[in-house]
Amino acid sequence: MLSRMVKSQLVAFALVTIVTVTYCAVTYVRLPEQFGLNRHIVTVLLGQTGDLYPNARVTLRGVTIGTVTRIDLTDVGASATLSVRDDVRIPEDSRISVRSMSAIGEQYLDFEPSIGREPAGGALAAGDVVPAGRVRLPTDDSELLGKVNALAASVPSRDLSTTVGELSAALSGRSGELRWLLDSADGLVQALGDNVAPTRRLIDDLGPVLDTQRDLSPRIRSIAGDLATVTGQLRRSDPQLRGIIDKTPPVLNTADGLIKDLRPTLPVLLSDLASVGRVLDVYRPNVQQTLVMLPTALNDLQSAIYNTPIPNAAKLSFKTMVNDAPPCTTGFLGSRQREPNDLSPAPPAVDAYCKEPSSSRIGVRMGRNDPCPNDPARRSRTASGCGLNFQSPREALRAREDAVRTQLEVAAKNPASVSDGARPHDGGGGR
């Protein structure tokens, strides 16, 4: 009779054995997969097997998602039956490749969805058949060996012997460097393995960028072509460009000297021209009318002088003045009359114009009836009468004197900034 302790040990050993066998069957033997639990079947047609074999792995982006259960012959090639996990969604437009895990073989079937873009269709479902035209097979060993043999035969044997000898001489005694290179490569592979997720994310993000570059390739090529044209023209014009670069500094020095010479006078001139420009901008319609009428007046004058039947004579038109209004003298004669022999400087008589009322019949075409440039409905001889406020002659003279005085102060504080031949002088504001 077995004791109670022995029976308990046997029961415990049986339970451990059952659990271990079950775990091994589920994990290593994969019995649920063998019975097709949580799996669906997809068929892939092949032009040839490409050394693919049953129980080979099926991967999606390098992750194992199923196995090849059967390899069958067809009328045009072969077909591979795949057992794929139900929780994996394989895009229909995925590229399919038969690849090798190592140099000795171990082929597997890999699905490669498009990176960086949404799938064009749906996902492969149970019972779907993938045509052979979408499957890329590895290069056949005999074909590869034939191409290697052809490559070796195309290289002269003497040159190939020299190349092998040079490689032997280059690698001889370099075991330490080669070991260091391999160790560094191992560290690089390890670092790449630790950063698979960021690298994959980088590749996924790189897809739209590359697609954009592909879409813009015509423009990029056009820009490159135009840039090549510009650089070619610059290369052809190199002597002229060098001449311009050599001559530019003397020209700039001359221009700088000219500006320094004009420094005392140019600001005053520009200030005066600014005032003149503001006045001309207001009286632009009057100036335009003058420029329109002047050619006609000159034409009439030339006709009177040059188109006479008698040489060196001019045509004069005599008209009787009947019922013409008398000339205007109001506003011209006053206390400003000077002796004819008085040649001393004097300000101009800016207020000398006909001061008769606008309704007077005397001098109706005088300046007092000129329409204002800013308001044609108003008529006045002066700008102030039109509501325009310009500088008076005294204000303009005062502004000119202030500008000259400012230049003199600047020249006194910094004599080196003004050349000896162009120092400002106090002209009293008059020119």
Contacts in CASP RR format, 6 or more apart in sequence:
PFRMAT RR
TARGET T0000
AUTHOR 0000-0000-0000
METHOD contacts of the structure
MODEL  1
MLSRMVKSQLVAFALVTIVTVTYCAVTYVRLPEQFGLNRHIVTVLLGQTG
DLYPNARVTLRGVTIGTVTRIDLTDVGASATLSVRDDVRIPEDSRISVRS
MSAIGEQYLDFEPSIGREPAGGALAAGDVVPAGRVRLPTDDSELLGKVNA
LAASVPSRDLSTTVGELSAALSGRSGELRWLLDSADGLVQALGDNVAPTR
RLIDDLGPVLDTQRDLSPRIRSIAGDLATVTGQLRRSDPQLRGIIDKTPP
VLNTADGLIKDLRPTLPVLLSDLASVGRVLDVYRPNVQQTLVMLPTALND
LQSAIYNTPIPNAAKLSFKTMVNDAPPCTTGFLGSRQREPNDLSPAPPAV
DAYCKEPSSSRIGVRMGRNDPCPNDPARRSRTASGCGLNFQSPREALRAR
EDAVRTQLEVAAKNPASVSDGARPHDGGGGR
2 10 0 8 1.000
25 31 0 8 1.000
26 32 0 8 1.000
32 38 0 8 1.000
33 39 0 8 1.000
33 66 0 8 1.000
33 67 0 8 1.000
33 83 0 8 1.000
36 83 0 8 1.000
38 85 0 8 1.000
38 86 0 8 1.000
38 87 0 8 1.000
39 66 0 8 1.000
39 83 0 8 1.000
39 84 0 8 1.000
39 85 0 8 1.000
39 86 0 8 1.000
40 83 0 8 1.000
40 84 0 8 1.000
40 86 0 8 1.000
40 125 0 8 1.000
40 126 0 8 1.000
40 127 0 8 1.000
41 69 0 8 1.000
41 81 0 8 1.000
41 82 0 8 1.000
41 83 0 8 1.000
41 84 0 8 1.000
41 126 0 8 1.000
41 127 0 8 1.000
42 81 0 8 1.000
42 82 0 8 1.000
42 84 0 8 1.000
42 90 0 8 1.000
42 124 0 8 1.000
42 126 0 8 1.000
42 127 0 8 1.000
42 128 0 8 1.000
42 129 0 8 1.000
42 130 0 8 1.000
43 79 0 8 1.000
43 80 0 8 1.000
43 81 0 8 1.000
43 82 0 8 1.000
43 127 0 8 1.000
43 128 0 8 1.000
43 129 0 8 1.000
43 130 0 8 1.000
44 79 0 8 1.000
44 80 0 8 1.000
44 82 0 8 1.000
44 96 0 8 1.000
44 109 0 8 1.000
44 129 0 8 1.000
44 130 0 8 1.000
44 135 0 8 1.000
45 74 0 8 1.000
45 76 0 8 1.000
45 77 0 8 1.000
45 78 0 8 1.000
45 79 0 8 1.000
45 129 0 8 1.000
45 130 0 8 1.000
45 131 0 8 1.000
45 132 0 8 1.000
45 133 0 8 1.000
45 135 0 8 1.000
46 52 0 8 1.000
46 77 0 8 1.000
46 78 0 8 1.000
46 79 0 8 1.000
46 80 0 8 1.000
46 98 0 8 1.000
46 132 0 8 1.000
46 135 0 8 1.000
46 137 0 8 1.000
47 76 0 8 1.000
47 77 0 8 1.000
47 78 0 8 1.000
47 132 0 8 1.000
47 135 0 8 1.000
47 137 0 8 1.000
48 77 0 8 1.000
48 78 0 8 1.000
48 137 0 8 1.000
49 71 0 8 1.000
49 78 0 8 1.000
49 80 0 8 1.000
50 98 0 8 1.000
50 107 0 8 1.000
50 137 0 8 1.000
50 138 0 8 1.000
50 140 0 8 1.000
51 98 0 8 1.000
51 105 0 8 1.000
51 107 0 8 1.000
51 138 0 8 1.000
52 68 0 8 1.000
52 71 0 8 1.000
52 80 0 8 1.000
52 98 0 8 1.000
52 107 0 8 1.000
52 108 0 8 1.000
52 109 0 8 1.000
53 68 0 8 1.000
53 71 0 8 1.000
53 107 0 8 1.000
54 68 0 8 1.000
54 69 0 8 1.000
54 70 0 8 1.000
54 71 0 8 1.000
55 67 0 8 1.000
55 68 0 8 1.000
55 69 0 8 1.000
56 67 0 8 1.000
56 68 0 8 1.000
56 106 0 8 1.000
56 107 0 8 1.000
56 108 0 8 1.000
56 109 0 8 1.000
57 64 0 8 1.000
57 66 0 8 1.000
57 67 0 8 1.000
57 68 0 8 1.000
57 108 0 8 1.000
57 109 0 8 1.000
58 64 0 8 1.000
58 65 0 8 1.000
58 66 0 8 1.000
58 67 0 8 1.000
58 68 0 8 1.000
58 82 0 8 1.000
58 83 0 8 1.000
58 84 0 8 1.000
58 108 0 8 1.000
58 109 0 8 1.000
58 110 0 8 1.000
58 111 0 8 1.000
59 65 0 8 1.000
59 108 0 8 1.000
59 109 0 8 1.000
59 110 0 8 1.000
59 111 0 8 1.000
60 88 0 8 1.000
60 90 0 8 1.000
60 94 0 8 1.000
60 110 0 8 1.000
60 111 0 8 1.000
60 113 0 8 1.000
61 111 0 8 1.000
61 112 0 8 1.000
61 113 0 8 1.000
62 110 0 8 1.000
65 84 0 8 1.000
65 85 0 8 1.000
65 88 0 8 1.000
65 90 0 8 1.000
65 111 0 8 1.000
66 82 0 8 1.000
66 83 0 8 1.000
66 84 0 8 1.000
66 85 0 8 1.000
67 82 0 8 1.000
67 83 0 8 1.000
68 80 0 8 1.000
68 81 0 8 1.000
68 82 0 8 1.000
68 83 0 8 1.000
68 109 0 8 1.000
69 81 0 8 1.000
69 82 0 8 1.000
69 83 0 8 1.000
70 80 0 8 1.000
70 81 0 8 1.000
71 78 0 8 1.000
71 79 0 8 1.000
71 80 0 8 1.000
71 81 0 8 1.000
72 78 0 8 1.000
72 79 0 8 1.000
72 81 0 8 1.000
73 79 0 8 1.000
76 132 0 8 1.000
77 132 0 8 1.000
80 109 0 8 1.000
82 109 0 8 1.000
84 90 0 8 1.000
84 124 0 8 1.000
89 123 0 8 1.000
90 111 0 8 1.000
90 113 0 8 1.000
90 123 0 8 1.000
90 124 0 8 1.000
91 111 0 8 1.000
91 113 0 8 1.000
91 114 0 8 1.000
91 119 0 8 1.000
91 120 0 8 1.000
91 121 0 8 1.000
91 122 0 8 1.000
91 123 0 8 1.000
91 124 0 8 1.000
92 119 0 8 1.000
92 120 0 8 1.000
92 121 0 8 1.000
92 122 0 8 1.000
92 123 0 8 1.000
92 124 0 8 1.000
93 113 0 8 1.000
93 114 0 8 1.000
93 119 0 8 1.000
93 120 0 8 1.000
93 121 0 8 1.000
94 111 0 8 1.000
94 112 0 8 1.000
94 113 0 8 1.000
94 114 0 8 1.000
95 111 0 8 1.000
95 112 0 8 1.000
95 113 0 8 1.000
95 134 0 8 1.000
95 136 0 8 1.000
96 109 0 8 1.000
96 110 0 8 1.000
96 111 0 8 1.000
96 112 0 8 1.000
96 130 0 8 1.000
96 134 0 8 1.000
96 135 0 8 1.000
96 136 0 8 1.000
97 109 0 8 1.000
97 110 0 8 1.000
97 112 0 8 1.000
97 135 0 8 1.000
97 136 0 8 1.000
97 137 0 8 1.000
97 138 0 8 1.000
98 107 0 8 1.000
98 108 0 8 1.000
98 109 0 8 1.000
98 110 0 8 1.000
98 135 0 8 1.000
98 136 0 8 1.000
98 137 0 8 1.000
98 138 0 8 1.000
99 107 0 8 1.000
99 108 0 8 1.000
99 109 0 8 1.000
99 110 0 8 1.000
99 138 0 8 1.000
100 106 0 8 1.000
100 107 0 8 1.000
100 108 0 8 1.000
100 138 0 8 1.000
101 107 0 8 1.000
101 108 0 8 1.000
107 138 0 8 1.000
113 119 0 8 1.000
114 120 0 8 1.000
115 203 0 8 1.000
115 204 0 8 1.000
115 206 0 8 1.000
115 207 0 8 1.000
116 204 0 8 1.000
116 205 0 8 1.000
116 207 0 8 1.000
116 208 0 8 1.000
116 211 0 8 1.000
117 207 0 8 1.000
117 208 0 8 1.000
117 211 0 8 1.000
124 130 0 8 1.000
152 160 0 8 1.000
171 178 0 8 1.000
192 199 0 8 1.000
213 220 0 8 1.000
234 241 0 8 1.000
257 419 0 8 1.000
259 266 0 8 1.000
260 417 0 8 1.000
260 418 0 8 1.000
260 419 0 8 1.000
260 422 0 8 1.000
261 419 0 8 1.000
261 421 0 8 1.000
261 422 0 8 1.000
262 422 0 8 1.000
263 407 0 8 1.000
263 417 0 8 1.000
263 418 0 8 1.000
263 422 0 8 1.000
263 424 0 8 1.000
264 404 0 8 1.000
264 407 0 8 1.000
264 411 0 8 1.000
264 418 0 8 1.000
264 422 0 8 1.000
264 423 0 8 1.000
264 424 0 8 1.000
264 425 0 8 1.000
265 424 0 8 1.000
267 403 0 8 1.000
267 407 0 8 1.000
268 400 0 8 1.000
268 403 0 8 1.000
268 404 0 8 1.000
268 407 0 8 1.000
271 399 0 8 1.000
271 400 0 8 1.000
271 403 0 8 1.000
272 396 0 8 1.000
272 400 0 8 1.000
275 390 0 8 1.000
275 391 0 8 1.000
275 396 0 8 1.000
278 390 0 8 1.000
279 390 0 8 1.000
280 287 0 8 1.000
282 373 0 8 1.000
282 374 0 8 1.000
282 383 0 8 1.000
282 388 0 8 1.000
283 373 0 8 1.000
284 373 0 8 1.000
285 373 0 8 1.000
286 370 0 8 1.000
286 373 0 8 1.000
303 315 0 8 1.000
304 314 0 8 1.000
304 315 0 8 1.000
304 316 0 8 1.000
305 314 0 8 1.000
307 315 0 8 1.000
308 314 0 8 1.000
308 315 0 8 1.000
325 361 0 8 1.000
325 362 0 8 1.000
325 363 0 8 1.000
325 364 0 8 1.000
326 362 0 8 1.000
327 362 0 8 1.000
327 363 0 8 1.000
328 354 0 8 1.000
328 356 0 8 1.000
328 362 0 8 1.000
328 363 0 8 1.000
328 366 0 8 1.000
330 354 0 8 1.000
330 355 0 8 1.000
330 356 0 8 1.000
330 362 0 8 1.000
331 351 0 8 1.000
331 352 0 8 1.000
331 353 0 8 1.000
331 354 0 8 1.000
331 355 0 8 1.000
332 352 0 8 1.000
332 353 0 8 1.000
332 354 0 8 1.000
336 349 0 8 1.000
338 346 0 8 1.000
347 393 0 8 1.000
347 394 0 8 1.000
348 393 0 8 1.000
350 392 0 8 1.000
350 393 0 8 1.000
351 382 0 8 1.000
353 366 0 8 1.000
353 367 0 8 1.000
353 368 0 8 1.000
353 381 0 8 1.000
353 382 0 8 1.000
354 362 0 8 1.000
354 363 0 8 1.000
354 366 0 8 1.000
354 367 0 8 1.000
354 368 0 8 1.000
354 381 0 8 1.000
355 368 0 8 1.000
356 362 0 8 1.000
356 363 0 8 1.000
356 366 0 8 1.000
356 368 0 8 1.000
358 368 0 8 1.000
358 369 0 8 1.000
358 379 0 8 1.000
366 381 0 8 1.000
367 381 0 8 1.000
368 379 0 8 1.000
368 380 0 8 1.000
368 381 0 8 1.000
369 379 0 8 1.000
370 379 0 8 1.000
370 380 0 8 1.000
370 381 0 8 1.000
371 377 0 8 1.000
371 378 0 8 1.000
371 379 0 8 1.000
372 378 0 8 1.000
372 379 0 8 1.000
372 380 0 8 1.000
372 385 0 8 1.000
372 386 0 8 1.000
372 387 0 8 1.000
372 388 0 8 1.000
373 386 0 8 1.000
374 386 0 8 1.000
374 387 0 8 1.000
374 388 0 8 1.000
375 386 0 8 1.000
378 385 0 8 1.000
378 386 0 8 1.000
380 386 0 8 1.000
383 389 0 8 1.000
383 390 0 8 1.000
391 399 0 8 1.000
397 429 0 8 1.000
397 430 0 8 1.000
400 429 0 8 1.000
400 430 0 8 1.000
401 428 0 8 1.000
401 429 0 8 1.000
404 424 0 8 1.000
404 426 0 8 1.000
404 427 0 8 1.000
404 428 0 8 1.000
404 429 0 8 1.000
405 426 0 8 1.000
407 424 0 8 1.000
408 424 0 8 1.000
408 426 0 8 1.000
410 417 0 8 1.000
411 417 0 8 1.000
411 418 0 8 1.000
411 423 0 8 1.000
411 424 0 8 1.000
418 424 0 8 1.000
END
